[in-house]
Amino acid sequence: MNNLIWFLRASRWARHPPSARMVKLVLAIVAAGLIILALEWLDLWPDWAQMQNGRGLRLPR
């Protein structure tokens, strides 16, 4: 990756930080993902929401 692009992006983000509403939205999405992960890890995820055959076929390269 080009470090200059990341520095420009970081400087723009520092000058115009996200709103509190956007931060709350991102935190809510991360929290929902962690809750789903915890339910699956504790084996409390319902059977109807699980995949039947995994990820499917993998094609050879």
CHARMM-style PDB file with segment names, atoms N, HN, CA, C and O in Angstrom:
ATOM      1  N   MET     1       0.835  -1.190   0.000  1.00  0.00      PROA
ATOM      2  CA  MET     1       0.000   0.000   0.000  1.00  0.00      PROA
ATOM      3  C   MET     1       0.874   1.245   0.000  1.00  0.00      PROA
ATOM      4  O   MET     1       2.014   1.236   0.462  1.00  0.00      PROA
ATOM      5  N   ASN     2       0.318   2.273  -0.515  1.00  0.00      PROA
ATOM      6  HN  ASN     2      -0.609   2.279  -0.890  1.00  0.00      PROA
ATOM      7  CA  ASN     2       1.025   3.531  -0.578  1.00  0.00      PROA
ATOM      8  C   ASN     2       0.812   4.291   0.739  1.00  0.00      PROA
ATOM      9  O   ASN     2      -0.313   4.669   1.065  1.00  0.00      PROA
ATOM     10  N   ASN     3       1.894   4.511   1.492  1.00  0.00      PROA
ATOM     11  HN  ASN     3       2.809   4.203   1.228  1.00  0.00      PROA
ATOM     12  CA  ASN     3       1.779   5.161   2.792  1.00  0.00      PROA
ATOM     13  C   ASN     3       1.315   6.600   2.685  1.00  0.00      PROA
ATOM     14  O   ASN     3       0.641   7.096   3.588  1.00  0.00      PROA
ATOM     15  N   LEU     4       1.659   7.282   1.601  1.00  0.00      PROA
ATOM     16  HN  LEU     4       2.206   6.878   0.867  1.00  0.00      PROA
ATOM     17  CA  LEU     4       1.251   8.674   1.438  1.00  0.00      PROA
ATOM     18  C   LEU     4      -0.272   8.788   1.379  1.00  0.00      PROA
ATOM     19  O   LEU     4      -0.851   9.712   1.950  1.00  0.00      PROA
ATOM     20  N   ILE     5      -0.910   7.863   0.697  1.00  0.00      PROA
ATOM     21  HN  ILE     5      -0.440   7.112   0.233  1.00  0.00      PROA
ATOM     22  CA  ILE     5      -2.375   7.887   0.612  1.00  0.00      PROA
ATOM     23  C   ILE     5      -2.980   7.696   1.992  1.00  0.00      PROA
ATOM     24  O   ILE     5      -3.960   8.356   2.338  1.00  0.00      PROA
ATOM     25  N   TRP     6      -2.400   6.792   2.788  1.00  0.00      PROA
ATOM     26  HN  TRP     6      -1.604   6.256   2.507  1.00  0.00      PROA
ATOM     27  CA  TRP     6      -2.927   6.554   4.134  1.00  0.00      PROA
ATOM     28  C   TRP     6      -2.706   7.765   5.033  1.00  0.00      PROA
ATOM     29  O   TRP     6      -3.553   8.075   5.871  1.00  0.00      PROA
ATOM     30  N   PHE     7      -1.569   8.459   4.870  1.00  0.00      PROA
ATOM     31  HN  PHE     7      -0.881   8.208   4.190  1.00  0.00      PROA
ATOM     32  CA  PHE     7      -1.335   9.674   5.642  1.00  0.00      PROA
ATOM     33  C   PHE     7      -2.326  10.769   5.264  1.00  0.00      PROA
ATOM     34  O   PHE     7      -2.823  11.478   6.139  1.00  0.00      PROA
ATOM     35  N   LEU     8      -2.616  10.915   3.992  1.00  0.00      PROA
ATOM     36  HN  LEU     8      -2.212  10.340   3.281  1.00  0.00      PROA
ATOM     37  CA  LEU     8      -3.607  11.899   3.559  1.00  0.00      PROA
ATOM     38  C   LEU     8      -4.993  11.558   4.099  1.00  0.00      PROA
ATOM     39  O   LEU     8      -5.733  12.442   4.533  1.00  0.00      PROA
ATOM     40  N   ARG     9      -5.333  10.296   4.071  1.00  0.00      PROA
ATOM     41  HN  ARG     9      -4.732   9.578   3.719  1.00  0.00      PROA
ATOM     42  CA  ARG     9      -6.633   9.872   4.593  1.00  0.00      PROA
ATOM     43  C   ARG     9      -6.723  10.120   6.098  1.00  0.00      PROA
ATOM     44  O   ARG     9      -7.758  10.562   6.596  1.00  0.00      PROA
ATOM     45  N   ALA    10      -5.638   9.835   6.822  1.00  0.00      PROA
ATOM     46  HN  ALA    10      -4.797   9.475   6.417  1.00  0.00      PROA
ATOM     47  CA  ALA    10      -5.624  10.055   8.265  1.00  0.00      PROA
ATOM     48  C   ALA    10      -5.707  11.537   8.601  1.00  0.00      PROA
ATOM     49  O   ALA    10      -6.378  11.921   9.559  1.00  0.00      PROA
ATOM     50  N   SER    11      -5.027  12.375   7.816  1.00  0.00      PROA
ATOM     51  HN  SER    11      -4.482  12.064   7.038  1.00  0.00      PROA
ATOM     52  CA  SER    11      -5.088  13.809   8.093  1.00  0.00      PROA
ATOM     53  C   SER    11      -6.482  14.360   7.820  1.00  0.00      PROA
ATOM     54  O   SER    11      -6.970  15.215   8.560  1.00  0.00      PROA
ATOM     55  N   ARG    12      -7.126  13.874   6.759  1.00  0.00      PROA
ATOM     56  HN  ARG    12      -6.730  13.180   6.158  1.00  0.00      PROA
ATOM     57  CA  ARG    12      -8.494  14.304   6.468  1.00  0.00      PROA
ATOM     58  C   ARG    12      -9.443  13.854   7.573  1.00  0.00      PROA
ATOM     59  O   ARG    12     -10.346  14.596   7.959  1.00  0.00      PROA
ATOM     60  N   TRP    13      -9.240  12.636   8.086  1.00  0.00      PROA
ATOM     61  HN  TRP    13      -8.506  12.033   7.773  1.00  0.00      PROA
ATOM     62  CA  TRP    13     -10.082  12.113   9.160  1.00  0.00      PROA
ATOM     63  C   TRP    13      -9.862  12.907  10.447  1.00  0.00      PROA
ATOM     64  O   TRP    13     -10.807  13.125  11.205  1.00  0.00      PROA
ATOM     65  N   ALA    14      -8.615  13.343  10.703  1.00  0.00      PROA
ATOM     66  HN  ALA    14      -7.848  13.166  10.087  1.00  0.00      PROA
ATOM     67  CA  ALA    14      -8.324  14.134  11.897  1.00  0.00      PROA
ATOM     68  C   ALA    14      -8.956  15.524  11.807  1.00  0.00      PROA
ATOM     69  O   ALA    14      -9.392  16.075  12.818  1.00  0.00      PROA
ATOM     70  N   ARG    15      -9.006  16.087  10.607  1.00  0.00      PROA
ATOM     71  HN  ARG    15      -8.652  15.639   9.786  1.00  0.00      PROA
ATOM     72  CA  ARG    15      -9.613  17.408  10.440  1.00  0.00      PROA
ATOM     73  C   ARG    15     -11.137  17.355  10.488  1.00  0.00      PROA
ATOM     74  O   ARG    15     -11.781  18.278  10.987  1.00  0.00      PROA
ATOM     75  N   HSD    16     -11.705  16.282   9.972  1.00  0.00      PROA
ATOM     76  HN  HSD    16     -11.182  15.532   9.567  1.00  0.00      PROA
ATOM     77  CA  HSD    16     -13.163  16.113   9.931  1.00  0.00      PROA
ATOM     78  C   HSD    16     -13.526  14.760  10.527  1.00  0.00      PROA
ATOM     79  O   HSD    16     -13.817  13.822   9.784  1.00  0.00      PROA
ATOM     80  N   PRO    17     -13.515  14.637  11.853  1.00  0.00      PROA
ATOM     81  CA  PRO    17     -13.816  13.352  12.469  1.00  0.00      PROA
ATOM     82  C   PRO    17     -15.273  12.946  12.252  1.00  0.00      PROA
ATOM     83  O   PRO    17     -16.122  13.798  11.992  1.00  0.00      PROA
ATOM     84  N   PRO    18     -15.564  11.658  12.357  1.00  0.00      PROA
ATOM     85  CA  PRO    18     -16.946  11.210  12.159  1.00  0.00      PROA
ATOM     86  C   PRO    18     -17.843  11.731  13.284  1.00  0.00      PROA
ATOM     87  O   PRO    18     -17.382  12.027  14.387  1.00  0.00      PROA
ATOM     88  N   SER    19     -19.113  11.832  12.977  1.00  0.00      PROA
ATOM     89  HN  SER    19     -19.487  11.591  12.082  1.00  0.00      PROA
ATOM     90  CA  SER    19     -20.067  12.313  13.974  1.00  0.00      PROA
ATOM     91  C   SER    19     -20.290  11.246  15.045  1.00  0.00      PROA
ATOM     92  O   SER    19     -19.953  10.078  14.855  1.00  0.00      PROA
ATOM     93  N   ALA    20     -20.852  11.661  16.155  1.00  0.00      PROA
ATOM     94  HN  ALA    20     -21.125  12.610  16.310  1.00  0.00      PROA
ATOM     95  CA  ALA    20     -21.135  10.724  17.244  1.00  0.00      PROA
ATOM     96  C   ALA    20     -22.126   9.654  16.781  1.00  0.00      PROA
ATOM     97  O   ALA    20     -22.056   8.502  17.209  1.00  0.00      PROA
ATOM     98  N   ARG    21     -23.037  10.046  15.911  1.00  0.00      PROA
ATOM     99  HN  ARG    21     -23.094  10.982  15.563  1.00  0.00      PROA
ATOM    100  CA  ARG    21     -24.019   9.085  15.384  1.00  0.00      PROA
ATOM    101  C   ARG    21     -23.334   7.988  14.573  1.00  0.00      PROA
ATOM    102  O   ARG    21     -23.699   6.818  14.687  1.00  0.00      PROA
ATOM    103  N   MET    22     -22.341   8.356  13.751  1.00  0.00      PROA
ATOM    104  HN  MET    22     -22.045   9.307  13.658  1.00  0.00      PROA
ATOM    105  CA  MET    22     -21.621   7.371  12.949  1.00  0.00      PROA
ATOM    106  C   MET    22     -20.795   6.445  13.840  1.00  0.00      PROA
ATOM    107  O   MET    22     -20.716   5.243  13.584  1.00  0.00      PROA
ATOM    108  N   VAL    23     -20.183   6.998  14.876  1.00  0.00      PROA
ATOM    109  HN  VAL    23     -20.247   7.974  15.083  1.00  0.00      PROA
ATOM    110  CA  VAL    23     -19.397   6.176  15.799  1.00  0.00      PROA
ATOM    111  C   VAL    23     -20.307   5.180  16.508  1.00  0.00      PROA
ATOM    112  O   VAL    23     -19.945   4.013  16.660  1.00  0.00      PROA
ATOM    113  N   LYS    24     -21.482   5.627  16.944  1.00  0.00      PROA
ATOM    114  HN  LYS    24     -21.775   6.575  16.821  1.00  0.00      PROA
ATOM    115  CA  LYS    24     -22.438   4.728  17.598  1.00  0.00      PROA
ATOM    116  C   LYS    24     -22.898   3.631  16.641  1.00  0.00      PROA
ATOM    117  O   LYS    24     -23.042   2.477  17.043  1.00  0.00      PROA
ATOM    118  N   LEU    25     -23.129   3.987  15.382  1.00  0.00      PROA
ATOM    119  HN  LEU    25     -23.012   4.925  15.056  1.00  0.00      PROA
ATOM    120  CA  LEU    25     -23.555   2.998  14.394  1.00  0.00      PROA
ATOM    121  C   LEU    25     -22.495   1.929  14.196  1.00  0.00      PROA
ATOM    122  O   LEU    25     -22.810   0.739  14.172  1.00  0.00      PROA
ATOM    123  N   VAL    26     -21.243   2.341  14.054  1.00  0.00      PROA
ATOM    124  HN  VAL    26     -20.988   3.308  14.074  1.00  0.00      PROA
ATOM    125  CA  VAL    26     -20.157   1.378  13.860  1.00  0.00      PROA
ATOM    126  C   VAL    26     -19.999   0.490  15.088  1.00  0.00      PROA
ATOM    127  O   VAL    26     -19.815  -0.720  14.957  1.00  0.00      PROA
ATOM    128  N   LEU    27     -20.068   1.077  16.276  1.00  0.00      PROA
ATOM    129  HN  LEU    27     -20.218   2.060  16.382  1.00  0.00      PROA
ATOM    130  CA  LEU    27     -19.959   0.283  17.507  1.00  0.00      PROA
ATOM    131  C   LEU    27     -21.123  -0.697  17.654  1.00  0.00      PROA
ATOM    132  O   LEU    27     -20.935  -1.810  18.146  1.00  0.00      PROA
ATOM    133  N   ALA    28     -22.315  -0.297  17.234  1.00  0.00      PROA
ATOM    134  HN  ALA    28     -22.467   0.607  16.834  1.00  0.00      PROA
ATOM    135  CA  ALA    28     -23.468  -1.200  17.294  1.00  0.00      PROA
ATOM    136  C   ALA    28     -23.294  -2.375  16.332  1.00  0.00      PROA
ATOM    137  O   ALA    28     -23.652  -3.504  16.669  1.00  0.00      PROA
ATOM    138  N   ILE    29     -22.755  -2.127  15.152  1.00  0.00      PROA
ATOM    139  HN  ILE    29     -22.465  -1.210  14.879  1.00  0.00      PROA
ATOM    140  CA  ILE    29     -22.525  -3.202  14.187  1.00  0.00      PROA
ATOM    141  C   ILE    29     -21.464  -4.164  14.705  1.00  0.00      PROA
ATOM    142  O   ILE    29     -21.611  -5.379  14.579  1.00  0.00      PROA
ATOM    143  N   VAL    30     -20.396  -3.627  15.287  1.00  0.00      PROA
ATOM    144  HN  VAL    30     -20.276  -2.639  15.390  1.00  0.00      PROA
ATOM    145  CA  VAL    30     -19.347  -4.488  15.857  1.00  0.00      PROA
ATOM    146  C   VAL    30     -19.902  -5.301  17.018  1.00  0.00      PROA
ATOM    147  O   VAL    30     -19.600  -6.488  17.143  1.00  0.00      PROA
ATOM    148  N   ALA    31     -20.716  -4.672  17.874  1.00  0.00      PROA
ATOM    149  HN  ALA    31     -20.961  -3.707  17.773  1.00  0.00      PROA
ATOM    150  CA  ALA    31     -21.311  -5.382  19.006  1.00  0.00      PROA
ATOM    151  C   ALA    31     -22.244  -6.496  18.526  1.00  0.00      PROA
ATOM    152  O   ALA    31     -22.247  -7.584  19.100  1.00  0.00      PROA
ATOM    153  N   ALA    32     -23.032  -6.237  17.483  1.00  0.00      PROA
ATOM    154  HN  ALA    32     -23.029  -5.353  17.016  1.00  0.00      PROA
ATOM    155  CA  ALA    32     -23.926  -7.271  16.950  1.00  0.00      PROA
ATOM    156  C   ALA    32     -23.115  -8.451  16.410  1.00  0.00      PROA
ATOM    157  O   ALA    32     -23.490  -9.607  16.610  1.00  0.00      PROA
ATOM    158  N   GLY    33     -22.024  -8.165  15.737  1.00  0.00      PROA
ATOM    159  HN  GLY    33     -21.720  -7.226  15.574  1.00  0.00      PROA
ATOM    160  CA  GLY    33     -21.173  -9.239  15.233  1.00  0.00      PROA
ATOM    161  C   GLY    33     -20.553 -10.049  16.360  1.00  0.00      PROA
ATOM    162  O   GLY    33     -20.471 -11.274  16.271  1.00  0.00      PROA
ATOM    163  N   LEU    34     -20.121  -9.382  17.409  1.00  0.00      PROA
ATOM    164  HN  LEU    34     -20.188  -8.387  17.481  1.00  0.00      PROA
ATOM    165  CA  LEU    34     -19.547 -10.097  18.553  1.00  0.00      PROA
ATOM    166  C   LEU    34     -20.595 -10.940  19.276  1.00  0.00      PROA
ATOM    167  O   LEU    34     -20.287 -12.025  19.768  1.00  0.00      PROA
ATOM    168  N   ILE    35     -21.832 -10.445  19.342  1.00  0.00      PROA
ATOM    169  HN  ILE    35     -22.082  -9.563  18.942  1.00  0.00      PROA
ATOM    170  CA  ILE    35     -22.907 -11.223  19.967  1.00  0.00      PROA
ATOM    171  C   ILE    35     -23.190 -12.480  19.148  1.00  0.00      PROA
ATOM    172  O   ILE    35     -23.355 -13.564  19.708  1.00  0.00      PROA
ATOM    173  N   ILE    36     -23.246 -12.340  17.838  1.00  0.00      PROA
ATOM    174  HN  ILE    36     -23.112 -11.460  17.382  1.00  0.00      PROA
ATOM    175  CA  ILE    36     -23.473 -13.504  16.973  1.00  0.00      PROA
ATOM    176  C   ILE    36     -22.327 -14.497  17.112  1.00  0.00      PROA
ATOM    177  O   ILE    36     -22.556 -15.704  17.191  1.00  0.00      PROA
ATOM    178  N   LEU    37     -21.106 -14.000  17.143  1.00  0.00      PROA
ATOM    179  HN  LEU    37     -20.920 -13.019  17.079  1.00  0.00      PROA
ATOM    180  CA  LEU    37     -19.946 -14.868  17.315  1.00  0.00      PROA
ATOM    181  C   LEU    37     -19.996 -15.597  18.651  1.00  0.00      PROA
ATOM    182  O   LEU    37     -19.685 -16.787  18.716  1.00  0.00      PROA
ATOM    183  N   ALA    38     -20.382 -14.900  19.718  1.00  0.00      PROA
ATOM    184  HN  ALA    38     -20.634 -13.934  19.665  1.00  0.00      PROA
ATOM    185  CA  ALA    38     -20.470 -15.531  21.036  1.00  0.00      PROA
ATOM    186  C   ALA    38     -21.566 -16.591  21.066  1.00  0.00      PROA
ATOM    187  O   ALA    38     -21.382 -17.659  21.650  1.00  0.00      PROA
ATOM    188  N   LEU    39     -22.710 -16.300  20.437  1.00  0.00      PROA
ATOM    189  HN  LEU    39     -22.859 -15.432  19.963  1.00  0.00      PROA
ATOM    190  CA  LEU    39     -23.788 -17.288  20.398  1.00  0.00      PROA
ATOM    191  C   LEU    39     -23.364 -18.543  19.642  1.00  0.00      PROA
ATOM    192  O   LEU    39     -23.682 -19.661  20.049  1.00  0.00      PROA
ATOM    193  N   GLU    40     -22.649 -18.349  18.547  1.00  0.00      PROA
ATOM    194  HN  GLU    40     -22.391 -17.441  18.217  1.00  0.00      PROA
ATOM    195  CA  GLU    40     -22.186 -19.496  17.782  1.00  0.00      PROA
ATOM    196  C   GLU    40     -21.139 -20.284  18.563  1.00  0.00      PROA
ATOM    197  O   GLU    40     -21.146 -21.514  18.541  1.00  0.00      PROA
ATOM    198  N   TRP    41     -20.238 -19.583  19.253  1.00  0.00      PROA
ATOM    199  HN  TRP    41     -20.233 -18.583  19.271  1.00  0.00      PROA
ATOM    200  CA  TRP    41     -19.174 -20.243  20.015  1.00  0.00      PROA
ATOM    201  C   TRP    41     -19.741 -21.009  21.211  1.00  0.00      PROA
ATOM    202  O   TRP    41     -19.217 -22.063  21.572  1.00  0.00      PROA
ATOM    203  N   LEU    42     -20.808 -20.491  21.828  1.00  0.00      PROA
ATOM    204  HN  LEU    42     -21.234 -19.635  21.534  1.00  0.00      PROA
ATOM    205  CA  LEU    42     -21.449 -21.162  22.956  1.00  0.00      PROA
ATOM    206  C   LEU    42     -22.446 -22.223  22.505  1.00  0.00      PROA
ATOM    207  O   LEU    42     -23.119 -22.836  23.334  1.00  0.00      PROA
ATOM    208  N   ASP    43     -22.545 -22.442  21.204  1.00  0.00      PROA
ATOM    209  HN  ASP    43     -21.998 -21.944  20.531  1.00  0.00      PROA
ATOM    210  CA  ASP    43     -23.446 -23.419  20.608  1.00  0.00      PROA
ATOM    211  C   ASP    43     -24.911 -23.111  20.922  1.00  0.00      PROA
ATOM    212  O   ASP    43     -25.718 -24.020  21.117  1.00  0.00      PROA
ATOM    213  N   LEU    44     -25.240 -21.825  20.967  1.00  0.00      PROA
ATOM    214  HN  LEU    44     -24.584 -21.087  20.809  1.00  0.00      PROA
ATOM    215  CA  LEU    44     -26.613 -21.387  21.198  1.00  0.00      PROA
ATOM    216  C   LEU    44     -27.265 -20.862  19.923  1.00  0.00      PROA
ATOM    217  O   LEU    44     -28.416 -20.427  19.945  1.00  0.00      PROA
ATOM    218  N   TRP    45     -26.531 -20.903  18.814  1.00  0.00      PROA
ATOM    219  HN  TRP    45     -25.595 -21.256  18.796  1.00  0.00      PROA
ATOM    220  CA  TRP    45     -27.050 -20.433  17.538  1.00  0.00      PROA
ATOM    221  C   TRP    45     -28.071 -21.442  17.034  1.00  0.00      PROA
ATOM    222  O   TRP    45     -27.782 -22.639  17.042  1.00  0.00      PROA
ATOM    223  N   PRO    46     -29.255 -21.015  16.594  1.00  0.00      PROA
ATOM    224  CA  PRO    46     -30.290 -21.957  16.181  1.00  0.00      PROA
ATOM    225  C   PRO    46     -29.889 -22.759  14.939  1.00  0.00      PROA
ATOM    226  O   PRO    46     -29.126 -22.291  14.095  1.00  0.00      PROA
ATOM    227  N   ASP    47     -30.419 -23.962  14.856  1.00  0.00      PROA
ATOM    228  HN  ASP    47     -31.039 -24.343  15.542  1.00  0.00      PROA
ATOM    229  CA  ASP    47     -30.089 -24.841  13.737  1.00  0.00      PROA
ATOM    230  C   ASP    47     -30.570 -24.290  12.398  1.00  0.00      PROA
ATOM    231  O   ASP    47     -29.913 -24.499  11.378  1.00  0.00      PROA
ATOM    232  N   TRP    48     -31.695 -23.596  12.384  1.00  0.00      PROA
ATOM    233  HN  TRP    48     -32.228 -23.426  13.213  1.00  0.00      PROA
ATOM    234  CA  TRP    48     -32.212 -23.083  11.117  1.00  0.00      PROA
ATOM    235  C   TRP    48     -31.327 -21.990  10.533  1.00  0.00      PROA
ATOM    236  O   TRP    48     -31.437 -21.681   9.346  1.00  0.00      PROA
ATOM    237  N   ALA    49     -30.456 -21.401  11.338  1.00  0.00      PROA
ATOM    238  HN  ALA    49     -30.366 -21.652  12.302  1.00  0.00      PROA
ATOM    239  CA  ALA    49     -29.608 -20.318  10.849  1.00  0.00      PROA
ATOM    240  C   ALA    49     -28.217 -20.796  10.446  1.00  0.00      PROA
ATOM    241  O   ALA    49     -27.370 -19.985  10.075  1.00  0.00      PROA
ATOM    242  N   GLN    50     -27.974 -22.099  10.515  1.00  0.00      PROA
ATOM    243  HN  GLN    50     -28.663 -22.758  10.816  1.00  0.00      PROA
ATOM    244  CA  GLN    50     -26.665 -22.621  10.160  1.00  0.00      PROA
ATOM    245  C   GLN    50     -26.661 -23.097   8.715  1.00  0.00      PROA
ATOM    246  O   GLN    50     -27.696 -23.466   8.160  1.00  0.00      PROA
ATOM    247  N   MET    51     -25.476 -23.079   8.120  1.00  0.00      PROA
ATOM    248  HN  MET    51     -24.636 -22.779   8.571  1.00  0.00      PROA
ATOM    249  CA  MET    51     -25.328 -23.534   6.738  1.00  0.00      PROA
ATOM    250  C   MET    51     -25.349 -25.059   6.703  1.00  0.00      PROA
ATOM    251  O   MET    51     -24.877 -25.712   7.633  1.00  0.00      PROA
ATOM    252  N   GLN    52     -25.890 -25.615   5.641  1.00  0.00      PROA
ATOM    253  HN  GLN    52     -26.273 -25.083   4.886  1.00  0.00      PROA
ATOM    254  CA  GLN    52     -25.996 -27.061   5.525  1.00  0.00      PROA
ATOM    255  C   GLN    52     -24.690 -27.705   5.078  1.00  0.00      PROA
ATOM    256  O   GLN    52     -24.238 -28.675   5.686  1.00  0.00      PROA
ATOM    257  N   ASN    53     -24.080 -27.173   4.017  1.00  0.00      PROA
ATOM    258  HN  ASN    53     -24.448 -26.385   3.523  1.00  0.00      PROA
ATOM    259  CA  ASN    53     -22.939 -27.847   3.406  1.00  0.00      PROA
ATOM    260  C   ASN    53     -21.638 -27.055   3.509  1.00  0.00      PROA
ATOM    261  O   ASN    53     -20.695 -27.352   2.776  1.00  0.00      PROA
ATOM    262  N   GLY    54     -21.555 -26.103   4.353  1.00  0.00      PROA
ATOM    263  HN  GLY    54     -22.321 -25.862   4.949  1.00  0.00      PROA
ATOM    264  CA  GLY    54     -20.328 -25.333   4.454  1.00  0.00      PROA
ATOM    265  C   GLY    54     -20.231 -24.274   3.379  1.00  0.00      PROA
ATOM    266  O   GLY    54     -21.239 -23.671   3.008  1.00  0.00      PROA
ATOM    267  N   ARG    55     -19.036 -24.040   2.875  1.00  0.00      PROA
ATOM    268  HN  ARG    55     -18.218 -24.529   3.176  1.00  0.00      PROA
ATOM    269  CA  ARG    55     -18.802 -22.941   1.944  1.00  0.00      PROA
ATOM    270  C   ARG    55     -19.028 -23.309   0.487  1.00  0.00      PROA
ATOM    271  O   ARG    55     -19.001 -22.419  -0.363  1.00  0.00      PROA
ATOM    272  N   GLY    56     -19.243 -24.530   0.169  1.00  0.00      PROA
ATOM    273  HN  GLY    56     -19.266 -25.253   0.859  1.00  0.00      PROA
ATOM    274  CA  GLY    56     -19.479 -24.893  -1.227  1.00  0.00      PROA
ATOM    275  C   GLY    56     -18.221 -25.398  -1.895  1.00  0.00      PROA
ATOM    276  O   GLY    56     -17.198 -25.633  -1.251  1.00  0.00      PROA
ATOM    277  N   LEU    57     -18.321 -25.560  -3.209  1.00  0.00      PROA
ATOM    278  HN  LEU    57     -19.152 -25.370  -3.732  1.00  0.00      PROA
ATOM    279  CA  LEU    57     -17.200 -26.096  -3.966  1.00  0.00      PROA
ATOM    280  C   LEU    57     -16.089 -25.084  -4.121  1.00  0.00      PROA
ATOM    281  O   LEU    57     -16.340 -23.886  -4.251  1.00  0.00      PROA
ATOM    282  N   ARG    58     -14.876 -25.561  -4.106  1.00  0.00      PROA
ATOM    283  HN  ARG    58     -14.672 -26.534  -4.001  1.00  0.00      PROA
ATOM    284  CA  ARG    58     -13.730 -24.715  -4.413  1.00  0.00      PROA
ATOM    285  C   ARG    58     -13.168 -25.157  -5.743  1.00  0.00      PROA
ATOM    286  O   ARG    58     -12.793 -26.316  -5.919  1.00  0.00      PROA
ATOM    287  N   LEU    59     -13.114 -24.243  -6.665  1.00  0.00      PROA
ATOM    288  HN  LEU    59     -13.419 -23.301  -6.523  1.00  0.00      PROA
ATOM    289  CA  LEU    59     -12.632 -24.562  -8.000  1.00  0.00      PROA
ATOM    290  C   LEU    59     -11.110 -24.578  -8.008  1.00  0.00      PROA
ATOM    291  O   LEU    59     -10.475 -23.732  -7.377  1.00  0.00      PROA
ATOM    292  N   PRO    60     -10.519 -25.540  -8.722  1.00  0.00      PROA
ATOM    293  CA  PRO    60      -9.046 -25.556  -8.809  1.00  0.00      PROA
ATOM    294  C   PRO    60      -8.559 -24.377  -9.646  1.00  0.00      PROA
ATOM    295  O   PRO    60      -9.246 -23.907 -10.553  1.00  0.00      PROA
ATOM    296  N   ARG    61      -7.384 -23.923  -9.322  1.00  0.00      PROA
ATOM    297  HN  ARG    61      -6.826 -24.304  -8.584  1.00  0.00      PROA
ATOM    298  CA  ARG    61      -6.804 -22.780 -10.042  1.00  0.00      PROA
ATOM    299  C   ARG    61      -6.141 -23.211 -11.312  1.00  0.00      PROA
ATOM    300  OT1 ARG    61      -5.602 -22.378 -12.040  1.00  0.00      PROA
TER     301      ARG     61
END
